[in-house]
């Protein structure tokens, strides 16, 4: 069997054409936030988040969507997905 080299462009093309909803997300800022809280002595994340609801907002703000397939936008009123 012959193997063909696959480039990042090929993977990007497969991602774009996937018939299901796929999201590429960056959680690195959330990990940094959790690492900071751990260094500050937080051992119970549920209690820490319940103690101040704005902390949950900080967690949400730390998540970054880098891209998605077209599938989730096919079912909405938007003609194309936002960039």
NORKALIN-V936320 format. One record per helix or strand. SS is the DSSP state (~ for helix, > for strand). FROM is the first residue (numbers start at 0). TO is the last residue. If there is no record, write none. Layout:
# NORKALIN-V936320
SS/FROM/TO, SS/FROM/TO
This chain:
# NORKALIN-V936320
~/7/16, >/22/25, ~/27/38, ~/44/50, ~/52/61, >/63/67, ~/70/73
